[in-house]
């Protein structure tokens, strides 16, 4: 189980599960890369941080291998800002050019 359904780059994500062999190493994999690891406790449960090395938007499946195979999915969300200053810049350039035109034809 993953502690959230989606993350942005840099946000923390935690995976937990149960049913592993007690004391066994749990390896977390996603898209062929290791994204975390932990040891199962005496009851076979584990909790581990998940760290993606690549930032790729979309759904990613996280697989925990510990004698059994446990899976979960998370959406990696990347937001982009176009910067709200473009309109202001166009407005400013328009008035500068209008001012030059008025002064020139005076």
C-alpha positions as CSV (number, residue, x, y, z in Angstrom):
1,X,0.0,0.0,0.0
2,X,1.3,3.5,-0.9
3,X,0.5,6.4,1.5
4,X,-0.8,8.7,-1.3
5,X,-2.3,8.2,-4.8
6,X,-0.1,10.9,-6.5
7,X,3.1,12.8,-5.9
8,X,4.9,15.8,-7.3
9,X,8.7,15.8,-7.8
10,X,10.5,16.0,-4.4
11,X,7.5,14.9,-2.4
12,X,7.9,11.9,0.0
13,X,6.1,8.6,-0.6
14,X,5.9,5.7,1.7
15,X,5.1,2.0,1.0
16,X,3.9,-0.5,3.5
17,X,2.8,-4.0,3.4
18,X,2.5,-7.3,5.2
19,X,2.7,-11.0,4.4
20,X,6.5,-11.1,3.9
21,X,8.7,-13.6,5.6
22,X,9.8,-12.2,9.0
23,X,13.3,-10.5,8.8
24,X,13.5,-10.8,5.0
25,X,14.8,-7.9,2.9
26,X,12.0,-6.2,1.0
27,X,13.1,-4.6,-2.3
28,X,10.9,-2.0,-4.0
29,X,11.1,-1.7,-7.8
30,X,9.4,0.6,-10.3
31,X,10.0,0.5,-14.1
32,X,13.1,-1.7,-13.6
33,X,14.8,0.5,-11.1
34,X,15.1,0.1,-7.3
35,X,13.2,2.8,-5.5
36,X,13.5,1.6,-1.9
37,X,14.2,-1.2,0.5
38,X,13.4,-2.3,4.1
39,X,13.4,-5.4,6.3
40,X,10.2,-7.1,7.3
41,X,9.6,-7.1,11.0
42,X,8.8,-10.2,13.1
43,X,5.2,-10.3,11.9
44,X,6.2,-9.9,8.2
45,X,5.1,-6.3,7.9
46,X,7.3,-3.5,6.5
47,X,7.3,0.3,5.9
48,X,9.8,1.9,3.5
49,X,10.3,5.3,1.8
50,X,10.0,5.3,-1.9
51,X,12.4,7.5,-3.9
52,X,12.1,7.8,-7.7
53,X,15.4,8.6,-9.4
54,X,13.7,9.7,-12.6
55,X,11.0,12.3,-12.9
56,X,8.5,11.1,-15.4
57,X,4.8,12.1,-15.5
58,X,2.3,9.3,-15.5
59,X,1.3,6.2,-13.5
60,X,4.1,4.1,-12.0
61,X,3.7,0.6,-10.5
62,X,5.7,-0.1,-7.4
63,X,6.5,-3.8,-6.8
64,X,7.6,-5.1,-3.4
65,X,9.5,-8.4,-3.6
66,X,9.9,-10.3,-0.3
67,X,9.1,-13.9,-0.9
68,X,5.7,-12.7,-2.1
69,X,5.0,-10.0,-4.7
70,X,3.0,-7.0,-3.6
71,X,2.1,-4.1,-6.0
72,X,0.7,-0.6,-5.8
73,X,0.5,2.3,-8.2
74,X,1.2,6.1,-7.9
75,X,0.7,8.9,-10.3
76,X,3.7,11.2,-10.7
77,X,2.4,14.7,-11.5
78,X,4.5,17.4,-13.0
79,X,3.0,20.9,-13.1
80,X,4.2,23.7,-15.3
81,X,3.7,27.4,-15.1
82,X,3.7,29.6,-18.1
83,X,4.5,32.6,-16.0
84,X,1.7,35.2,-15.8
85,X,4.2,38.0,-16.9
86,X,3.8,37.5,-20.6
87,X,0.6,39.6,-20.8
88,X,2.1,42.4,-18.7
89,X,5.2,42.5,-20.9
90,X,3.1,42.8,-24.1
91,X,1.0,45.6,-22.5
92,X,4.1,47.5,-21.4
93,X,5.7,47.2,-24.9
94,X,2.5,48.5,-26.5
95,X,2.4,51.6,-24.4
96,X,6.2,52.3,-24.9
97,X,5.7,52.1,-28.7
98,X,2.6,54.2,-28.5
99,X,4.5,56.8,-26.5
100,X,7.3,56.9,-29.0
101,X,4.9,57.3,-31.9
102,X,3.1,60.2,-30.1
103,X,6.4,62.0,-29.4
104,X,7.7,61.5,-32.9
105,X,4.6,62.9,-34.7
106,X,4.3,65.9,-32.3
